[in-house]
């Protein structure tokens, strides 16, 4: 009986492992295809690649139509991530440190962009800006990107505040420090990893945002993802594979930086589980 129980358990573990490997392979296969096709010598996407060349990666830097959209996406990311981090820090302090009526509603309100489909958010923002007569595309995009990215800043900063030892603040104030000095010299240095991770996460989400940007972009004010989509609509070649590879490497770098700074388990809320 005991032997049969162990055999059933082993079979279940093997099945789980095979299912996990199959699922990961299924998710990673498109990435392998697009990266592999960027090294082919043919002028069209093909996998497995025929031959090996790096000329498509050199050609990426000659695509002048991507320069302005790239600059705009970086500017939007820097501004939106900074504003989202500042607001996220304030909201996180309010939610973690204080108990007040409507606390859960406030938290859910700022985290709602994670739940509401982006297509709904994009259409709502488009109609809202149109009703107000706001035709400055960069300003509209900045506001929209801040709204979309603020939940990521709140989540990481909240995770840092929840594990912060509040007695350190009490000790500082008992020694004569006021609240501002305590925050700048005690609290902020301790939660800095969460703040930096929240900023990086918000910047990555802003840079990658496509749905909202496609609604709010205008002539001469197009973000990098929108320009990339427009290019793919009319030209499918290995250059796009090279561009995609650069974006994949950029995402991996940010994930590595987040893991080193604060830990992905903290960001995902799985620490201690």
VOZA-470555 format. One record per residue (C-alpha): residue number from 0; x, y, z. Coordinates in steps of 0.25 Angstrom, whole numbers. Example, Ala and Ser with C-alpha at 12.3 -4.5 7.8 and 13.67 -1.06 7.14 Angstrom:
BEGIN
+-----+-------+-------+-------+
: pos :     X :     Y :     Z :
+-----+-------+-------+-------+
:   0 :    49 :   -18 :    31 :
:   1 :    55 :    -4 :    29 :
+-----+-------+-------+-------+
This chain:
BEGIN
+-----+-------+-------+-------+
: pos :     X :     Y :     Z :
+-----+-------+-------+-------+
:   0 :     0 :     0 :     0 :
:   1 :    11 :    10 :     4 :
:   2 :    19 :     6 :    -9 :
:   3 :     7 :     9 :   -17 :
:   4 :     5 :    22 :   -10 :
:   5 :    19 :    26 :   -13 :
:   6 :    18 :    22 :   -28 :
:   7 :     5 :    30 :   -30 :
:   8 :    12 :    42 :   -23 :
:   9 :    24 :    41 :   -32 :
:  10 :    15 :    40 :   -45 :
:  11 :     8 :    52 :   -40 :
:  12 :    21 :    60 :   -38 :
:  13 :    26 :    55 :   -52 :
:  14 :    13 :    60 :   -59 :
:  15 :    14 :    73 :   -52 :
:  16 :    28 :    75 :   -56 :
:  17 :    25 :    71 :   -71 :
:  18 :    13 :    81 :   -71 :
:  19 :    22 :    92 :   -66 :
:  20 :    33 :    89 :   -76 :
:  21 :    23 :    89 :   -87 :
:  22 :    16 :   102 :   -83 :
:  23 :    29 :   109 :   -82 :
:  24 :    33 :   104 :   -95 :
:  25 :    20 :   108 :  -101 :
:  26 :    22 :   122 :   -96 :
:  27 :    36 :   124 :   -99 :
:  28 :    35 :   118 :  -113 :
:  29 :    31 :   131 :  -120 :
:  30 :    42 :   138 :  -114 :
:  31 :    52 :   128 :  -119 :
:  32 :    46 :   129 :  -133 :
:  33 :    47 :   144 :  -134 :
:  34 :    61 :   145 :  -128 :
:  35 :    66 :   133 :  -137 :
:  36 :    60 :   140 :  -149 :
:  37 :    68 :   153 :  -147 :
:  38 :    81 :   146 :  -150 :
:  39 :    77 :   140 :  -164 :
:  40 :    83 :   145 :  -177 :
:  41 :    69 :   145 :  -184 :
:  42 :    62 :   158 :  -186 :
:  43 :    49 :   152 :  -179 :
:  44 :    46 :   146 :  -166 :
:  45 :    49 :   131 :  -166 :
:  46 :    52 :   120 :  -156 :
:  47 :    61 :   113 :  -155 :
:  48 :    70 :   124 :  -160 :
:  49 :    77 :   122 :  -173 :
:  50 :    92 :   126 :  -171 :
:  51 :    97 :   135 :  -160 :
:  52 :    98 :   151 :  -161 :
:  53 :    98 :   163 :  -152 :
:  54 :    95 :   173 :  -163 :
:  55 :    80 :   174 :  -158 :
:  56 :    85 :   179 :  -144 :
:  57 :    94 :   189 :  -151 :
:  58 :    82 :   194 :  -160 :
:  59 :    74 :   196 :  -147 :
:  60 :    82 :   209 :  -144 :
:  61 :    80 :   214 :  -158 :
:  62 :    65 :   215 :  -156 :
:  63 :    63 :   230 :  -155 :
:  64 :    48 :   228 :  -154 :
:  65 :    49 :   222 :  -140 :
:  66 :    58 :   233 :  -134 :
:  67 :    47 :   243 :  -130 :
:  68 :    37 :   232 :  -125 :
:  69 :    49 :   226 :  -117 :
:  70 :    52 :   240 :  -111 :
:  71 :    38 :   242 :  -108 :
:  72 :    36 :   229 :  -101 :
:  73 :    48 :   231 :   -92 :
:  74 :    43 :   245 :   -88 :
:  75 :    29 :   240 :   -85 :
:  76 :    35 :   229 :   -77 :
:  77 :    44 :   238 :   -69 :
:  78 :    33 :   248 :   -66 :
:  79 :    22 :   238 :   -63 :
:  80 :    30 :   229 :   -55 :
:  81 :    35 :   240 :   -46 :
:  82 :    21 :   246 :   -44 :
:  83 :    15 :   232 :   -42 :
:  84 :    26 :   229 :   -31 :
:  85 :    24 :   242 :   -24 :
:  86 :     9 :   239 :   -24 :
:  87 :    11 :   225 :   -21 :
:  88 :    19 :   228 :    -9 :
:  89 :     8 :   237 :    -3 :
:  90 :    -2 :   227 :    -5 :
:  91 :     6 :   216 :     1 :
:  92 :     9 :   223 :    13 :
:  93 :    -6 :   226 :    15 :
:  94 :   -10 :   212 :    13 :
:  95 :     0 :   205 :    21 :
:  96 :     2 :   215 :    33 :
:  97 :   -12 :   220 :    35 :
:  98 :   -26 :   215 :    37 :
:  99 :   -38 :   224 :    32 :
: 100 :   -51 :   222 :    25 :
: 101 :   -50 :   219 :    11 :
: 102 :   -36 :   213 :    12 :
: 103 :   -39 :   201 :     4 :
: 104 :   -47 :   209 :    -6 :
: 105 :   -35 :   218 :    -8 :
: 106 :   -25 :   207 :   -10 :
: 107 :   -34 :   200 :   -20 :
: 108 :   -36 :   213 :   -28 :
: 109 :   -21 :   214 :   -30 :
: 110 :   -19 :   200 :   -33 :
: 111 :   -31 :   199 :   -43 :
: 112 :   -23 :   201 :   -55 :
: 113 :   -18 :   187 :   -53 :
: 114 :   -32 :   182 :   -54 :
: 115 :   -39 :   190 :   -64 :
: 116 :   -36 :   186 :   -78 :
: 117 :   -26 :   196 :   -85 :
: 118 :   -35 :   198 :   -97 :
: 119 :   -46 :   203 :   -87 :
: 120 :   -36 :   212 :   -80 :
: 121 :   -31 :   217 :   -94 :
: 122 :   -45 :   220 :   -99 :
: 123 :   -49 :   227 :   -86 :
: 124 :   -37 :   236 :   -86 :
: 125 :   -39 :   240 :  -101 :
: 126 :   -53 :   244 :   -99 :
: 127 :   -49 :   251 :   -86 :
: 128 :   -38 :   259 :   -92 :
: 129 :   -47 :   262 :  -104 :
: 130 :   -58 :   267 :   -96 :
: 131 :   -49 :   277 :   -89 :
: 132 :   -43 :   281 :  -102 :
: 133 :   -29 :   277 :   -98 :
: 134 :   -21 :   275 :  -111 :
: 135 :    -7 :   275 :  -106 :
: 136 :    -3 :   261 :  -109 :
: 137 :     9 :   260 :  -100 :
: 138 :     2 :   265 :   -88 :
: 139 :   -10 :   255 :   -90 :
: 140 :     0 :   244 :   -92 :
: 141 :     8 :   248 :   -79 :
: 142 :    -5 :   248 :   -71 :
: 143 :   -10 :   235 :   -77 :
: 144 :     4 :   228 :   -75 :
: 145 :     4 :   233 :   -60 :
: 146 :   -10 :   227 :   -58 :
: 147 :    -6 :   214 :   -64 :
: 148 :     8 :   212 :   -57 :
: 149 :     4 :   217 :   -43 :
: 150 :    -1 :   204 :   -38 :
: 151 :    13 :   197 :   -40 :
: 152 :    20 :   208 :   -32 :
: 153 :     9 :   207 :   -21 :
: 154 :    11 :   192 :   -20 :
: 155 :    26 :   192 :   -19 :
: 156 :    27 :   203 :    -9 :
: 157 :    15 :   197 :    -1 :
: 158 :    23 :   184 :     0 :
: 159 :    35 :   192 :     6 :
: 160 :    27 :   200 :    16 :
: 161 :    20 :   187 :    21 :
: 162 :    34 :   181 :    25 :
: 163 :    40 :   194 :    30 :
: 164 :    42 :   195 :    45 :
: 165 :    34 :   207 :    50 :
: 166 :    42 :   207 :    63 :
: 167 :    53 :   213 :    56 :
: 168 :    45 :   225 :    53 :
: 169 :    40 :   226 :    68 :
: 170 :    55 :   225 :    72 :
: 171 :    59 :   237 :    63 :
: 172 :    48 :   246 :    67 :
: 173 :    51 :   243 :    82 :
: 174 :    65 :   248 :    79 :
: 175 :    59 :   261 :    74 :
: 176 :    57 :   259 :    59 :
: 177 :    45 :   265 :    53 :
: 178 :    36 :   257 :    44 :
: 179 :    43 :   262 :    31 :
: 180 :    57 :   259 :    36 :
: 181 :    52 :   245 :    41 :
: 182 :    46 :   243 :    27 :
: 183 :    59 :   248 :    19 :
: 184 :    69 :   241 :    28 :
: 185 :    63 :   229 :    34 :
: 186 :    50 :   224 :    26 :
: 187 :    54 :   228 :    12 :
: 188 :    68 :   221 :    12 :
: 189 :    62 :   208 :    18 :
: 190 :    51 :   208 :     7 :
: 191 :    59 :   213 :    -4 :
: 192 :    60 :   199 :   -11 :
: 193 :    45 :   199 :   -12 :
: 194 :    44 :   213 :   -17 :
: 195 :    55 :   211 :   -28 :
: 196 :    49 :   198 :   -32 :
: 197 :    35 :   204 :   -33 :
: 198 :    41 :   215 :   -42 :
: 199 :    48 :   205 :   -51 :
: 200 :    35 :   197 :   -52 :
: 201 :    27 :   209 :   -55 :
: 202 :    37 :   213 :   -66 :
: 203 :    37 :   200 :   -72 :
: 204 :    22 :   200 :   -73 :
: 205 :    21 :   214 :   -79 :
: 206 :    32 :   210 :   -89 :
: 207 :    24 :   198 :   -93 :
: 208 :    10 :   204 :   -93 :
: 209 :     3 :   203 :  -107 :
: 210 :   -12 :   202 :  -105 :
: 211 :   -13 :   216 :   -98 :
: 212 :    -3 :   222 :  -107 :
: 213 :   -10 :   218 :  -120 :
: 214 :   -22 :   225 :  -115 :
: 215 :   -15 :   238 :  -111 :
: 216 :    -4 :   240 :  -120 :
: 217 :    -4 :   250 :  -131 :
: 218 :     4 :   255 :  -143 :
: 219 :    18 :   256 :  -139 :
: 220 :    15 :   251 :  -125 :
: 221 :    16 :   236 :  -127 :
: 222 :    22 :   227 :  -117 :
: 223 :    32 :   216 :  -120 :
: 224 :    22 :   204 :  -119 :
: 225 :    12 :   211 :  -128 :
: 226 :    23 :   214 :  -138 :
: 227 :    28 :   200 :  -137 :
: 228 :    14 :   194 :  -140 :
: 229 :    12 :   204 :  -152 :
: 230 :    25 :   199 :  -157 :
: 231 :    21 :   184 :  -156 :
: 232 :     8 :   186 :  -163 :
: 233 :    15 :   190 :  -176 :
: 234 :    29 :   183 :  -175 :
: 235 :    32 :   169 :  -169 :
: 236 :    47 :   167 :  -169 :
: 237 :    58 :   163 :  -160 :
: 238 :    60 :   177 :  -155 :
: 239 :    48 :   176 :  -147 :
: 240 :    54 :   163 :  -141 :
: 241 :    66 :   171 :  -137 :
: 242 :    58 :   182 :  -131 :
: 243 :    50 :   172 :  -123 :
: 244 :    62 :   165 :  -118 :
: 245 :    67 :   179 :  -113 :
: 246 :    54 :   181 :  -106 :
: 247 :    55 :   167 :  -100 :
: 248 :    69 :   169 :   -95 :
: 249 :    64 :   183 :   -89 :
: 250 :    53 :   176 :   -82 :
: 251 :    62 :   165 :   -76 :
: 252 :    72 :   176 :   -71 :
: 253 :    61 :   183 :   -64 :
: 254 :    56 :   170 :   -58 :
: 255 :    70 :   167 :   -53 :
: 256 :    71 :   181 :   -47 :
: 257 :    58 :   179 :   -40 :
: 258 :    62 :   166 :   -35 :
: 259 :    76 :   171 :   -30 :
: 260 :    70 :   184 :   -24 :
: 261 :    57 :   179 :   -16 :
: 262 :    55 :   164 :   -21 :
: 263 :    44 :   160 :   -31 :
: 264 :    37 :   152 :   -19 :
: 265 :    35 :   165 :   -12 :
: 266 :    29 :   171 :   -25 :
: 267 :    20 :   159 :   -28 :
: 268 :    16 :   159 :   -13 :
: 269 :    20 :   144 :   -11 :
: 270 :    31 :   146 :    -1 :
: 271 :    29 :   137 :    11 :
: 272 :    18 :   129 :     4 :
+-----+-------+-------+-------+
